[in-house]
Amino acid sequence: MMDERTLALHAAQALYDKKAVDLMVLDVSHLTVITDYMVICTGRTAQQVHSLCDDVEDKLLEDGVAPRKKEGQNDGRWAILDYGPVLVHIFHPEQRQYYKLERLWDEGTNRVELPFAQNEETKAFMP
């Protein structure tokens, strides 16, 4: 079984590989008991949101990890994959801008560096 940080990075890698934008991983373990890490990204269209969900789920299933729960995947506006210590949020651009989830959880010091990210757009989302 992989640790929470590795799980979050594997999810982020799957999203990155499938061209998710504004990708970030936040360590929120010191801020909430709900989860330890939040992976947040944007899909450009409702179809891409749906596809990103499928891709993350497939990749983590290959690693032997299934989501505990998933919500919103069929709607394509905001999907959540709950892996317990890791929550994966995949937004449509309008919902990402509206909810600004990272503003609630990003302290500026709790972003996890994405070693595979090649550009600043993917490494740091700034609403």
TACOR-V629699 format. One record per pair of residues at least 24 apart in sequence whose C-alpha atoms are under 10 Angstrom apart, sorted by the first residue. I is the first residue (numbers start at 1). J is the second residue. Records with the same first field share a line. If there is no record, write none. Layout:
I=J / J
This chain:
1=63 / 64 / 65
2=63 / 64 / 65
3=85
4=35 / 36 / 37 / 83 / 84 / 85 / 86
5=36 / 37 / 85 / 86 / 112
6=86
7=37 / 60 / 63 / 65 / 83 / 85 / 86
8=36 / 37 / 38 / 39 / 60 / 83 / 85 / 86 / 87 / 88 / 112
9=37 / 39 / 86 / 112 / 113 / 114 / 115 / 116
10=56 / 59 / 60 / 63
11=39 / 53 / 55 / 56 / 57 / 58 / 59 / 60 / 86 / 87 / 88
12=38 / 39 / 40 / 41 / 56 / 88 / 114 / 116 / 117
13=56 / 59 / 114 / 115 / 116 / 117
14=52 / 53 / 55 / 56 / 57 / 58 / 59 / 60
15=39 / 40 / 41 / 42 / 43 / 51 / 52 / 53 / 55 / 56 / 59 / 88 / 90
16=41 / 52 / 56 / 114 / 116 / 117 / 118 / 122
17=52 / 55 / 56 / 116 / 117
18=43 / 48 / 51 / 52 / 55 / 56
19=43 / 44 / 48 / 52 / 122
20=44 / 48 / 49 / 52 / 90 / 91 / 122
21=90 / 91 / 93 / 121 / 122 / 123 / 124 / 125
22=91 / 93 / 96 / 120 / 121 / 122 / 123 / 124 / 125 / 126 / 127
23=89 / 90 / 114 / 117 / 120 / 121 / 122 / 123 / 124 / 125
24=102 / 106 / 111 / 112 / 113 / 114 / 121 / 122 / 123 / 124 / 125
25=86 / 87 / 88 / 102 / 106 / 110 / 111 / 112 / 113 / 114 / 123 / 124
26=86 / 102 / 105 / 106 / 107 / 108 / 109 / 110 / 111 / 112 / 113
27=86 / 105 / 106 / 107 / 109 / 110 / 111 / 112
28=85 / 86 / 105 / 106 / 107 / 110 / 111
29=85 / 86 / 110
30=110
31=105 / 106 / 107
32=105
33=85
34=84 / 85 / 86 / 87
35=82 / 83 / 84 / 85 / 86 / 87
36=84 / 85 / 86 / 87
37=83 / 84 / 85 / 86 / 87 / 88 / 110 / 111 / 112
38=82 / 85 / 86 / 87 / 88 / 89 / 101 / 102 / 105 / 106 / 111 / 112
39=80 / 81 / 86 / 87 / 88 / 89 / 90 / 102 / 112
40=80 / 87 / 88 / 89 / 90 / 91 / 96 / 101 / 102 / 125
41=88 / 89 / 90 / 91 / 92 / 93 / 96 / 102 / 122 / 125
42=77 / 78 / 89 / 90 / 91 / 92 / 93 / 94 / 95 / 96 / 97 / 125
43=76 / 77 / 78 / 90 / 91 / 92 / 93 / 96
44=91 / 92 / 93 / 94
45=76 / 77 / 91 / 92 / 93 / 94
46=73 / 74 / 75 / 76 / 77 / 78 / 91 / 92 / 93
47=73 / 74 / 75 / 76 / 77 / 92
48=76 / 77 / 90 / 91 / 92
49=73 / 74 / 75 / 76 / 77 / 78 / 79 / 89 / 90 / 91 / 92 / 93
50=74 / 75 / 76 / 77 / 78 / 79 / 90 / 91 / 92
51=76
52=76 / 79 / 90 / 91
53=79 / 80 / 81 / 88 / 89 / 90
56=81 / 88
57=81 / 83
96=127
97=127
98=127
100=126 / 127
102=126 / 127
103=127
